[in-house]
Amino acid sequence: MDNQPGTAVVTRPADFLKQYADSFTAACPSHVDRRQWLAVAIDAVRRDPEVERAAMNDLRRFAAAVRQAARRGLEPGTEQFYLVPFAPKKGQPKVIEGIVGYQGLVELMYRSGAVQSVVCELVHSNDTFTYRPGADERPTHVVDWFGGGRGDLIGAYAYAVMEGGATSKVVVMGSREIEQVKRSSASAGSERSPWNTNPGGMWLKTVARQLSKWVPTSAEYRRQKLRDASAVWDESVTPARPDAGPADEYGEAPPDGGRVDPLTGEITFDIVDAEIVEEPPSAPPPDGPPYPTRTIDRRQRRRLWAAMRDIGLTEEAEANKWAAAVLGRPVGSFAGLAADEADLLIGEAEGIARAAETGPLSPAPAAGPTPDGDEP
């Protein structure tokens, strides 16, 4: 494809990641070190010629996979998040598919703050394994570590110990069920698929994914707990005397923002919603009002959403977060954008999409083993 005017030539996916680093790292949760995350992503494509070639065959698909990892705060090209080269159809060039790994799913469970520990284990034919649903709280799994080989893989199980000490639902899957999951994977036929390079990890990932349906895996759980706690205080905490105003029963006014518990006399403060994403501070232009007077119209909104979809941003919250990073101010919705802000976002998104469409502009590097022999 011919280069578009104003679009830098992209010859390697590492250059593409560097060129649009802010766009990718803007999707990362606030606890993630964005420089480190970007360095890991760049290293993942640099060290593996096959991943590099597959990424250049379809940069847009590669960008979507990397952005998926960024949104979850997982490191691409590691056992948290695999970058797998595979051919969608026989004879077609290989492209990149992003696959969340076992370690990534467990990381998301821990990150929610709802669990104390997560147990995911493989069961071999020579192990002793018992679990009676409804009678046993947790499985009993005995391994003879020193008696010889453990035998073939026959199953896997997973459960979580919740914050209060209770046990979550226990997930147990046999080899037949896991093989059915494998057959449904589009990339399972690729020799580079983790189903073939790390089958044990994918068995663990399969039961961990089933467990994730019963255990929170999002920081939204933590935010909701804070909202609930704040709501309880709003309903239950009142001044000690109706005529006391802001002062407590001893006549001493609490500090700004404080409340007096009528039962204990303790001073408490409102719980502020813990926002996971750090929005950039709002700053008006140096020589004018913070927002131009002309607002976005319906035609611009349609064009902006089309541009968002072209770079893989299909959810409103994700698109607003990306727009906030580009504009340098919080964005609640596209309807509140100014016309020139919308034009800026459209231009930025179309530039990313054009760069993704350029395809390989120089011969791909020769195939060969990775320097350290790491699996994807």
C-alpha positions, -999 to 999 in steps of 0.1 A, spaced: 0 0 0 13 35 -8 23 57 21 -2 83 30 9 120 32 22 129 66 25 93 78 59 82 89 72 50 72 69 20 95 93 -8 87 92 -27 120 65 -32 146 89 -19 173 90 14 154 52 14 153 50 9 191 74 37 197 57 61 172 23 56 189 36 49 224 13 75 241 -18 60 224 -10 25 237 2 33 272 -28 56 277 -49 24 279 -28 10 308 -43 11 344 -26 36 367 -7 11 387 13 -1 356 47 14 350 40 26 314 77 29 304 84 -7 316 52 -20 299 63 -4 266 98 -18 269 85 -53 274 62 -49 244 90 -37 222 113 -65 233 86 -91 226 86 -83 189 123 -76 186 134 -109 200 112 -131 178 115 -128 140 83 -148 134 62 -125 157 78 -95 140 68 -107 105 33 -116 116 28 -82 131 40 -65 100 16 -86 79 -14 -69 97 -3 -40 119 -39 -31 127 -45 -66 142 -12 -64 160 -22 -30 174 -56 -44 186 -38 -73 204 -13 -50 221 -40 -26 232 -60 -55 246 -30 -63 268 -26 -26 278 -63 -23 289 -58 -53 312 -24 -41 325 -7 -73 312 27 -75 296 25 -86 259 48 -114 248 50 -130 282 31 -158 300 6 -131 311 -4 -123 275 8 -144 245 14 -128 211 8 -158 188 15 -158 150 -11 -179 132 -26 -181 97 -64 -174 97 -68 -197 68 -45 -222 52 -21 -205 28 -27 -170 42 1 -149 58 4 -153 95 -10 -125 117 -9 -119 155 -35 -131 179 -34 -119 215 -42 -146 241 -45 -139 279 -23 -165 297 -28 -184 330 -6 -160 349 -25 -130 334 -59 -143 346 -45 -150 381 -30 -115 382 -64 -100 374 -80 -120 402 -55 -108 427 -57 -72 414 -94 -71 422 -87 -71 459 -114 -97 465 -92 -128 470 -65 -139 494 -51 -166 472 -58 -184 440 -51 -222 436 -47 -237 401 -32 -271 398 -27 -299 372 -38 -335 380 -17 -364 367 -28 -400 364 -5 -412 393 -18 -384 417 -45 -390 443 -73 -366 438 -108 -365 454 -135 -339 455 -172 -343 463 -192 -312 454 -215 -302 482 -196 -323 507 -160 -310 504 -151 -274 506 -119 -279 487 -103 -308 467 -79 -332 483 -48 -336 460 -19 -357 470 13 -360 449 41 -385 454 69 -361 446 97 -387 451 81 -419 439 87 -416 402 68 -400 373 34 -385 379 20 -399 347 -1 -382 320 -22 -351 324 -58 -361 332 -73 -328 344 -70 -295 363 -88 -276 390 -90 -241 404 -105 -223 433 -99 -190 452 -98 -182 489 -119 -151 493 -111 -120 513 -131 -133 543 -116 -168 542 -144 -185 524 -138 -208 494 -151 -198 460 -167 -222 436 -143 -251 428 -138 -256 391 -127 -292 380 -122 -301 344 -111 -334 328 -89 -339 297 -120 -344 275 -135 -310 285 -102 -292 281 -96 -308 246 -130 -294 236 -118 -259 246 -86 -264 226 -105 -274 195 -125 -241 197 -93 -220 197 -86 -204 163 -48 -205 168 -45 -240 183 -33 -254 150 -3 -231 150 30 -247 161 36 -215 180 3 -216 199 7 -220 237 -16 -250 234 14 -267 217 44 -249 233 30 -248 269 1 -273 272 2 -274 310 -1 -236 311 -31 -237 288 -48 -264 309 -43 -241 340 -56 -211 320 -87 -230 310 -98 -237 346 -87 -202 356 -109 -187 330 -139 -208 342 -130 -196 378 -130 -160 366 -167 -163 360 -172 -167 398 -144 -145 411 -140 -108 405 -112 -100 381 -116 -62 378 -105 -32 399 -142 -22 396 -148 -45 425 -126 -24 447 -142 9 435 -177 -5 442 -167 -15 478 -157 21 484 -189 34 469 -209 10 491 -190 21 522 -196 57 514 -233 51 509 -236 34 543 -220 64 560 -243 88 541 -274 69 554 -263 61 590 -240 89 603 -259 120 616 -249 148 639 -251 139 676 -278 165 683 -301 180 657 -291 215 669 -254 208 671 -246 216 635 -211 206 625 -199 203 662 -198 170 681 -214 164 715 -184 178 732 -187 211 714 -157 206 692 -162 210 655 -146 183 633 -120 191 607 -132 201 572 -148 171 555 -151 152 588 -181 136 604 -188 127 641 -200 91 647 -229 95 673 -221 61 688 -184 63 693 -176 100 690 -149 92 664 -143 116 636 -145 100 602 -141 113 566 -159 107 534 -146 79 513 -135 92 480 -141 70 450 -108 53 441 -105 59 404 -80 35 389 -72 55 358 -52 87 363 -67 114 342 -44 141 330 -50 175 346 -72 199 327 -53 230 315 -67 258 293 -48 270 263 -24 298 271 -42 325 250 -78 317 251 -108 301 270 -105 264 280 -131 253 254 -140 269 220 -175 280 216 -185 257 186 -193 222 198 -191 189 179 -220 182 155 -237 149 146 -216 144 114 -184 149 133 -194 125 160 -202 98 134 -168 104 118 -150 103 151 -166 70 161 -157 56 127 -120 66 133 -122 51 168 -134 18 155 -106 18 129 -80 17 157 -98 -8 178 -116 15 203 -151 2 203 -162 9 239 -171 44 251 -151 43 283 -120 32 264 -125 58 237 -130 86 262 -98 75 281 -78 76 249 -93 110 239 -84 124 274 -48 114 269 -46 131 235 -64 163 246 -48 166 280 -81 169 298 -108 146 311 -134 136 286 -168 125 298 -184 119 264 -179 128 228 -210 150 229 -192 175 251 -162 179 228 -155 211 209 -154 210 171 -116 216 169 -110 190 196 -129 165 176 -109 173 145 -77 168 165 -88 134 177 -100 123 142 -66 133 127 -47 114 154 -68 83 150 -67 84 112 -29 88 114 -26 56 135 -49 37 112 -29 48 81 3 37 97 -12 4 105 -23 -1 69 11 6 54 23 -30 58 59 -41 55 80 -16 35 112 -35 37 121 -72 35 113 -91 67 142 -104 87 153 -139 81 138 -166 103 159 -180 131 158 -190 168 153 -163 194 185 -153 212 174 -168 245 150 -195 232 120 -181 251 86 -192 241 60 -166 232 
